[in-house]
Amino acid sequence: MAVIHRTTMTPGKLELLTAWLPTRPWYVGAARGPELSKAGGFRLDDPEGEVGIEFLVVTDSSGEEPVSYHVPLSYRGAPLDGADEALVGTSEHGVLGKRWVYDGAHDPVLVGQLLAFLQGRTEAQAQSVSDTPDPSVTGSFTGAGVSAEVGSVAATDGECGTVVVVETGAAGNSEAGSATLTVQVTRVLPPEESAQQVPDIGTTGARGHVTAAWRLPDGSERRAPFVLVGGATMP
């Protein structure tokens, strides 16, 4: 399980995101730049222990109304090949040294562990406490028979969020259950409660979802899908 180090990152996550968020097509903040605060999130473990995985929520208070953003992040000890455009920035970690921080929607390790969570093969972990599951993070997936192996990941940002096309299945393994999944990463989280926060699997065309909570500046809590999984196509 992941160990949360009580140390510093220089620059910190909020500093990195303050510069990075306005470059995203889904950013809806004020022209003068974001004023960010941490609002929630959770972690997943990399079974190899090499990549830090965090699903972070930050709230931007720069505009007339606060806006909360969901930003999956991966933390690596070396650059991720072919992912220069997904680099949020680099930071010096007080224990681990230099870390490369990526938009996790482009990182196959993060996407693979997200799939593992949806399939019930791993647990969500508390964001700031070591070795502590977070049962408030829930998921559902109707992808029985879909391979646990992630072959490739292709993420595209748009004004409504990020779409990740995931090819699953081990090469050369005819029993792997290979498929193509479409994962919609929610970026701008809804400020108001909705009567239908969780999609009705089977009637909306969705194959799965991950739902979690975050805090608003007034102290209230909201829940909504952080991730939706679209229909899988099997070869």
N, C-alpha and C positions, 0 to 999 in steps of 0.2 A: 504494500500500500504506500501511497505517496506520503512523504514527510514534508510538513510545512516548516520551512526554516524561518526563525524569528530574526530577520536581518533586513538589510536595505537593498534596494535596486536603484541604481543611478544611471540615467534618469528613471523615475518611477513609471508605473503603468499609466497613471493619469496624465503625466507629462507627455509620454509617447502618443497616447490617444488624442490629446489636445491638438497635436500637429497632424495626425493621420485622419481623424474622422472627417474633417472638411473636404478631404480629397475623394470621399466616397460618393457615388451617385445617389445613395439612399439617405445621405445626411440632410436633415431638414432644419438645421439650426440657424442662428442669426449670423449675419455677415461678419460681425466682429470676432467670431470664433467662440468655441465652446467654453463653458465654465463647468467642469465635471466634478462629480462626486460618485463614490462607489455606492451601488444600490442593491447588490445581491449577486447571486450566481452559485455555481457548484463546480466540482472537479470530477474528472475521470482519471483512472490510473493507466499508465502505459505498462503493460506486463514486462517489458524489457527494461523499465526503469530509466530510460534515456530521455524521454520527451515529457515535459510538463504540459498538462491539458487543463484548461480552465474555460468555463462558459461564464463570462463576466457581464454584468449589467452595470452600466454607468448612466447617470442622469445629468443632462445638460440644462443648466438654469440660466442660460444667456438670453433666452427669448422671453416673450410675454408669458408663456406657459412652459413648465418643465417638460422635457422630452427624454424618455428612457430608451437606451440602445442596448441591444444584445450583441456582444462581441466575443465569439469563440477565439481563444488565443492558444497558441502552442509555443513552448519555450524550449529551445534547443541549444546544445553546446557547440554546434557547428552549423554552417549554412545548409539549408535544404536545397538540393540541386534543382534547378529549373523553377525556383519560386521567388525570384527577385521581386516580381511585381506584388507579391503577397507579403513582403517584409514590412512590418509595422515600424521596426527600429531595433537597435541593439542597446543593451543595458549591462552594467556591471553589477553582478549579484555578489552580495557580501560573503557568501559561502562557496557558490558554484563558479564564480568568475564570469567571464563574458558570456552573455546569452543572446541568441538571435530570437526575436519575438515576431511570430507570424500570425497573420489572419488565418485562424485554424480551419476555416472552410476550405482552404487550399492544401491542407496538410493531410496526407493519407493516414498517418498514425491517429490523429484526432478523429477522422471520419471512420476509421476502422473500429475505434473504441466506442464511438457513438452507435455504430451498428451492433456492437457487442452488448451495449446497454439495452438497446431495443429488443434484442433476442434473449435477454435475461441472463447473459453470461457474465455480467459484471454489475456492480452497484455504483450509483452516484455517491460521491464523497463530499463531505462538508468543505466549504470553500476555504476556511481559515483554521481548521483543526485537523491534526494528523490522525490517520487511521480511524476515521469516524464517518460511517455511512450517513447519507442524507435521504431519509425515506420520503421527504416532501417532494422530491423530484420523481415524477411518475412517467411511465411510457407505455405504449401499446404498439404492437406490430403484428400484422397478419401475413408476414413473409415466411411462412413455414417452407422449408426446403431451400431457402436462399443461402448460398455459401457464406461462411464467416470470413472468407479471404477477400480482401480488397485489392483488386488488380490495378485500377487507375481511378483518378479523381480529376474532374474538370469543373471548376467553379466559375460562374459568371455573375458579376454584380449588375444590378439594375436599380431603377428608382424604387421598386417595391421590395427589394431585399436581394438575397443571393440564392441562385439555383446551382446545386451541385449534382452533376451526373456521375454516378458511381458504378463502375464495372466490377462485379464480384465474380469469384470463382478462380481456383488455382489453375494455371495453364497446364494443359495435358491431363487434367483429372476429370474424367467423364462423370464422376459421381459428385462433383463439387457443388452442383446446383447453381451454376453461373446465371447471373441475371444483371439487368441494368436497372438501377434505382434512381429516381429523381428526388433529391432532398431539397426542400425549401427552407432556408434559414431565415427566420423572422429577425429583422434588424431593428425596426421602430416598434416598440412594444405599446399596446393600446393603453391609454391613460384611464379609461373608464371600464368598469365591470361590464361584462357581456353575459347575456343569458346563455350563450353557446360558446363558452371559452374553449371547450374541448370538442374537436370535430367528431361527428358521428361516423365512426369507421364503418365502411360498407355502404353508406348512402352518399358520401361526399366524393368518392373516388380516391380518398386518402387510404394509404396502406398502414400508416402509423403516425405517431406523434410523440414528442417529449414535451412535457409541461412542467413549469417551475414557477417560483414566486420571486418577487422583488419588492422593494420598499419605495414608496413615494416620499417626497420631501416632507409631507405633513405627518409622516409616520404610519400611514395606512399601507396595507399590503395588497398587491394584485397578483393574479395567476393567469397565465396564458400559454399557448403553445410556443415554445422556443424554436421547434423544428417540426416540420410536416414531411412525411415521406409519401411520394406519389406512387402511382402504379408501377410495378416491376414487370419488365418484359423478359421472358425466358427464351433462350435460343432453341 
